[in-house]
């Protein structure tokens, strides 16, 4: 969908209904994939809950600061889903290139670099 420039994605799941994830249609494939995985992370962390699930993820400094625990969990879920640890490590040993891995996993260079730093493969 066309979303306001301040929003990267959203998920809504009412009790008894299917979940709906919305992403910005003009975003790159890599960005859309990460946003969808991130929104799934919100949903999974609420799985089994009898509550509605609804998140809107903004493109702002607060969203990227990594201080909101629910956003940190959703980002971690997305990173683990899109860049599994064992595969990331073995491909890093093979390629030694952040850009090559970003292309291989179809994620942004920023997401790949962040993942490699978080798992201790680069500084």
Helices and strands as residue ranges (DSSP letters): E 7-13, E 20-23, H 29-45, E 53-58, H 61-64, H 69-82, H 85-95, H 98-105, H 109-118
